[in-house]
Structure formats: C-alpha cells, structure tokens
Amino acid sequence: RSLNQLMDDVNGKREQNVIEMVALRAMMKAKYSVHNIGHYGLAFDYYTHFTSPIRRFPDTMVHRLLTRYQEGGRSGNREHYEELCEHSSDMEALAQQAERDSIKYKMVEFMEDKIGNEYDAHISGITSYGIYAEIDENHCEGMVSMHDLDDDYYDFDEKNYILVGRRRHHKYQLGDPIRIVVARANIEKRQLDFTIADS
C-alpha cells in the first residue's frame, strides 16, 4: 500500500520516472521454485500462476500439475521439479540479459549517425565513475563519464546518489534534467557516451 501511495504521490512529477525505475530495480525478481513463499504484493499466503496462452515451460509445469491434482493424481517428485525450476530461473535470467543486450545494441545502432547532436535528457543513474542519462525524446541511455565533467572535480555521495563539485558545489542528482551531446557510439561494446552540452 505504501508503495502504491508513493507512486500516486509522484505521478506527473519530475521524479516519477526515476522513482518508478528505482522501485522496479529494488523489487525481488521472480524466481521459480517448489517452495511456496506467497505473494507479497497481493498479500497472498499461497500463490502460483501460469499465463494464458502458455508461453514458458514453467507455465506448462503448473498447468500439468493442476490437471494431475484435479484428476486425483499424486504430487510430483519435489526434487525433480526443483531442478526444473532452477533451470527455468537460470534460462529466464539469460533471456533477460539477452533482451537487455539487444536493446542496448539497437540503441547504439540508432544513435550512430547522431554523433554531435544535442538532446534534452534526465539523469537516470549516478555512480562513482559518471552519470547515466536517458534522452527524453527516444529513451536511449548513455553515460557522461567523470573525466568528461571537466568544469569541476566531482565527488560521489554514495548515500544520496549525488555528485557534488568540490569548488562550485554544483550537484547532479537522479531525475535532474540535463542537456547532453552524443559523443561516441560503440556498437561492439553496446555503449553510448555523452558529454554535457555547453550552457
């Protein structure tokens, strides 16, 4: 309920995209298992599901088990199903990584002919080595590396996810609007490099 309230509170505000992204990253990723842990978000003590139409092997497993129970059959071999669940979780993680890699590849490919162009963006991530920025117009994400922030020397405040300039005390924080220039597009590394546009 408090998460829903937070989402309602930030709806339409400048922080909305960042808070939604951080909340999604913080949530536990689904993992297939024979162990019932319920569903926290739905407040169910007992929970399972399958999609319709069936799209994944775990959907088939659940469907077959439910059919077996409905017909009065016995439970399946727990160890065998746990192995299948672990394998399915591993394959899902690989599929998600492949999806992320292909999206990054297509982003870089799309931006290859836009080197030197300026765009409005917002800060989508901050690390000790730079700022991640997402272009508002097309949602392509790239990095402004720390050594390209040459107007000051910036320290990373890990607790607050802020970069703070030592001399001018300028701050970069999640959700801040910035203007970027596309500096490099490296297809092999699936990496976009940005710089901050001159103000």
ABEGO torsion letter per residue (X at the ends): XAAAAAAAAABGBAAAAAAAAAAAAABBBBBBBABBAEBAAAGBABBBBBBOBBABAAAAAAAAAAAAAAAGBBBBBAAAAAAAAAAAAAAAAAAAAAAAAAAAAAAAAAAAAABGBBBBBBBABBBAAEBBBBBAAAGBBBBBBAAABAABBBBBBAAAGBBBBAAAGBBBBBGBBBBBBBABBBAAAGBBBBBBBBX
